[in-house]
Amino acid sequence: QVQLVESGGGLVQAGGSLGLSCAASGRSSSTEVMGWFRQAPGKEREFVAGINWSGDTTYYADSVKGRFTISRDNAKNTVYLQMSSLKPEDTAVYYCAARTYSSGYYYTHISDYSYWGQGTQVTVSS
């Protein structure tokens, strides 16, 4: 089992920056792939960013490409999401997710991930 705990959410003005962290505990071998998703009120949960174990493969939703950066520190069992040039439409609950194994694909679907954090709220004011 893997437990994921997100932190770093909050309120920020449009154009600002915010960093999220996700600490993983339990079986580190179960965090081969890590991802960030978000869910805005009244909308479905959507993929934001993903990263493989070594960190040399990252991928993003088109809506955040160039503004968000995902990274990880395996020594700390932590994955990060640095968000910049934030827009009001980035307002959502952000979730960290983990996948046990990788076949080299880009994992962008909710069903690709087995473990989820409880979420952290990000609110961007206009």
N, C-alpha and C positions, 0 to 999 in steps of 0.2 A: 504494500500500500504506500501511497505517496500523499502527503498533505501539502497543500499550497496555500500560502497566505500572502495576499497582496497588500501593499501599502503605498502611500504617496499621493493619493487622490486629494482633490480639493477644488477650490474655486479660483479661477484665473480669468483675467481679461483677455478678450480677443487679441491675437497677435503675440500673446505671452507664451511661456514655456512651462512645462511641468514634467517631472520624472516619476515613473512608477517602478516599484520593485516587487518581485515575487520570490519569496523564500520557500524552498522545497525541503521537506524532511521526509525521512523514510528511505525507501530503496532508491538510491541515486541512479541505479541501472534502469529505472522506470521513467527517466526523464531524457530519453534519447532526443526527442524533439520537444521544443517548448513553443508555445504560441500565446498570443494575446488576441482576445476577442472583445467586442463591446456590444452593449444592448441599450438602445435609446428607448424612451418611453413609447409604448405602442408599436415598437418595431421588433423585428426578429434579431436574434443575436447574429453578429456578423464578424467575419475574420478581419483582423487588423494586421498582424505580423507573425512570422514564424522564423525559427532558427534551429539549426541542427546542433549536434553535440559539440562539435569542434568550434562552432561559431563562424565557419568560413562560408556557410550558405545561409543567407537571409532572404526573405521575400515579404512583400507588402501588398496590401490592398491598394488599388489605384488611388483611392481617395486620400491616402495618407503618404503615398510615396513622395520622397523628397522632404517631408516634414517630420516624420517619425523615424526613430532608429531603435532597433532591437539589438540587445547584446546579452551576454551571459558570462558569469564567473563561476566555473564549475567547482573551484576550491571553496566557494562560499555557498554553493548550491542555490544560486540566485540568478534570475533573469530580470532584465531591465527593459523599460520602454521609455525612451526619451522623446518627448513630444514638444515640437516647437511650431511657431506660426499657427497657434491654435485658433480654431474657428468655432462659432456657436454650434455648428452642426457636429462638432466632435463631442458634445455633451452626451454622456452615457455612463453606464456602469461598465467598468473595464474588468475583464476576467482573464486570469492566467490559466493556461491549460498545459497538460503534459501528455506525451505519447511515449509508449514503452519502446518501440523499435522503429527503425526507418529503413525504407527500401529505396531511398534516394529521391522520392517524389516531393512535391510541394504539398504539404498537408494544410488545407484551407477550410475543411468542413468540420462542423461540430462533431460529427460522428468519427472523425479521425483521432480524437483525443479521449483518453480514458479518465483522466483526473482533472478536476477543476477547483479553483479557489472560490472564495465566497464573494469576490468582487469588491471593487472600490469605486466610489463615485467621482467622476470628473465633470465639473460644470464650467463652461466657458461663457462668460457674459459678454454681451455686445456693447 
